[in-house]
């Protein structure tokens, strides 16, 4: 029985992406060999990697000053790789949640970290604002987490600052057009919007690489992966293949602007129900800070004891993965770019029907 | 049309491993969700990771002093992670090929590297011997590459030394019983014997961790992954699942000793044909140094011009992936633990038939 999947990541993927990947696990591109078992140096796989790079460039309008690379280790490894490669003496960070704070922790191993803004005072239930003036002019970059998966908040546009930007876009990459020229780096674990876990997308500005005087292991240098076109060592072939399926679908749906519009409609329909329904309340008071990827909500104070009942009620309707992260509690509905409309409708209907009950 | 797959990695996997993975890409363990799209914190996936760890412990008889962890980034990232975590002042390395030499390069970033033995003088066509006496007593470990994928040579047993061992066993893990108690670490990219690319197995001795005075990023500390049972961040769920399918199969086939025996028979039948056939010659003169995983051979001098013809002849019989690495030339037949007998027989028959022609 197919479930309505609201997990925060790995998260739902489109059925065509799932089916194509399963088919190519059996026979990859008519080669008579599984995508799990074919050499990454075969011309058929090289074509897959090229597509992954080129589709990303096309969808995000990546300028020629930047390169798209595919890495392993998730955003968590990028928390260290970024400062290792690009932090000279000092960098500025916005602390908007758990992942932002983990990125800060790793950066401190490589230089001075100036936390220019934070929403920690209110358990990260808003996006810090007005911190732009706090950025030191000699900061190598300003790092922000574009979408806070755990706390359900989201930057709606590129921050306007006087240094280069660096961003963890793991949970909302491809949701909005990004002015890549303003960025030293954008990185994103694939397992929320694009593919399975085990592959990380990065877009790096080429002229910044190999400029810092610090010994960096070969595998941890961005320049290694730029020079070798993401094939310095064996890339995760299955995950790369699955990502390409999503990226092709994104292109066919009309690109980033069209994708964002669809995602916004889905998110708004759930937020509307949360605001209307007397049982539920959003955990993010300022609606303009709410994430359109991860919708976090709790039971209204007087209905707190119904939390488990609603989870069970949802489960009885095949809705899974809506338990909120332990740092927030309540519920979280993750509605990334491959979420299904019928799942969103099923959740809204369950909220309505549970209220009547 | 199913091919006879002799690629060096990613390499052939058993058809049950391929079929189970494809099926679970559609519906993972009856959850109604793809293994690509389910949370790694779901109880169903946690069970997969536990199986991966426990089957490895069982197959390699891992003592309680050691822990099994699953990482990303391939052996190439381990070349740096190992010295970053375990090299105090000095380490000893055996240079038996390209990968060994890459490991040496990374270790030099973290301390003094003593190359105790090398076979570089003869393009790595043998396993260095008699170097044990060159190991400094204060070396943190002695590193060796158990099987040299490119040059077709293999250590047949654990070296007998007075310091802890460290080994890249990417291309022959599970081929022979290993005395894990002698090792500081064993690591192996999965994409040759166990699963698809994008997952790396490591077995680390726990009491050595976090002892070196050097700042190490969280993701690059072995202790992080030991403490969090390989779930510090999102592991590659599909690759983990596929590995478990191979490991269960290995167990059902009778474990490491039985596997090694089957592999040896396969390798010997090809070596016998190379030695018998007037057209071909092994690139490794000393038979006791020959790899039972990667069989490298070239055309005999007087038949050199037939190289392309044999490749085409093999291809006409659906035999693919036998082109040798550019540093050796000629041919390489990779016959890892999941190689098929019918593929081995097809190759031998092609060699015989081409000789007649």
Interface residues (C-beta under 8 A of the other chain):
Chain A: X1 X2 X3 X5 X7 X8 X9 X10 X11 X12 X13 X17 X18 X19 X21 X22 X23 X25 X26 X31 X32 X33 X34 X35 X36 X37 X38 X39 X40 X42 X72 X73 X74 X75 X76 X77 X79 X80 X84 X102 X105 X106 X109 X189 X191 X195 X196 X197 X198 X199 X215 X217 X218 X219 X220 X232 X233 X234 X235 X236 X237 X238 X239 X242 X318 X320 X321
Chain B: X1 X2 X3 X5 X7 X8 X9 X10 X11 X12 X13 X17 X18 X19 X21 X22 X23 X25 X26 X31 X32 X33 X34 X35 X36 X37 X38 X39 X40 X42 X72 X73 X74 X75 X76 X77 X79 X80 X84 X102 X105 X106 X109 X189 X191 X195 X196 X197 X198 X199 X215 X217 X218 X219 X220 X232 X233 X234 X235 X236 X237 X238 X239 X242 X318 X320 X321
